[in-house]
């Protein structure tokens, strides 16, 4: 028996094989279908997908034998990957000095072999798709072409596995980084909020002792900046803590109770009419999240100049539907989608306006997405705005069961 030499690029070839993360994986039907098909096409009792590892030939698929691996030193496939041939064949191993006393021949009755190397995109031979026979075998041209073609299909499966593995790893990395970012932003904003609040309070105290003039005007400007920063940080905290509002167990409450609590918390810097439906309907939902959504939408309408805001409710099939309708300045169509993205204010907002942080509607969208709901806006400049959001009835009932 002659042991096949290692490829000259063995170190790189081994790394290329390991990159796929396929070694010692579970059986897969896609590979088994190929080996079963090639056994039929080549009229051979055994067909394998073998990958040449450091010191073994590991079998991703084995049709006709119970083995899952064999020593590399006795592997016919070790000769195939260094042959440079599209299909490496051994018509009668008993008469071939390379295999005459090979244990596979002496103990398992292998007489003939044909294997098509599995070549990756960088030209590394990772293993073979092969067939074995217990009698002399000579493949015809169509059988050889089929073996080579199906070897390429095996490589396609391996490449797909590699892509899926990379996508999964990328998804895990993104999720981990996003979690770290959210915790970092939450911690930073929380730590900054206290000092900013203190600045605003001390400016109020100092302003009481300062008469009219430039100094007082400067203090008022600084105070307005501090309050804007405070509102911005409050918005960030609300956004990154929004998930907490959806993790609490859903409860049963009436819409009247919900609207009453919302109305008590709405800040009204100027006279404004707020209209709520007179509803005694009971619903089961995440009250804290719903309250936050409504408060954000009402505050947004008030902030941008609405003098009247009406909240409506109905049950539409399997969904609860809320609408917040205002008579404000309206929003141009090109801003309808961007306003739900974090830090996006939309084209209708003066970029110098510090009161708009581009956080509130992003928080609303995030909350509703977590609850399995949706939100949309219907608006035009000069015609007011209608924000409509829905929540699935069935999902909330199932969660409460």
Buried (B, 14 or more C-beta within 10 A) or exposed (E): BEBBEBBEBBEEBBEBBEBBBBBEEEEBEBBBBBBBBBBEBBEBBBBBBBBBBEEBBBBBBBBBBEEEBBEBBBBBBBBBBBBEEEBBBBBBBBEBEBBBEBEBBBEBEBBBBBBBBBBBEEEBBBBBBBBBBEEEBEBEEEBBBBBBEBBEBBBEBBEEBBEEBEEEEEEEEEEEEEEEEBEEBBEEBBEBBEEBBEBBEEBEEBBEEEEEEEEBEEBEEBBBBBBBBBBBBBBBBBBBBBEEBBEEEBEEBEBBEBBEBBBEEBEEEEEBEBEBBEBEEEBBBBBBBBBBBBBBBBBBBBBBEBEBBBBBBEEEEEBBBBBBBBBBBBBEEEBBEEBBEBEBBBBBBEEEEBEBBBBBBBBBBBBBBBBBBBBEBBBEEEEBBBBBBBBBBEBBBEBEE
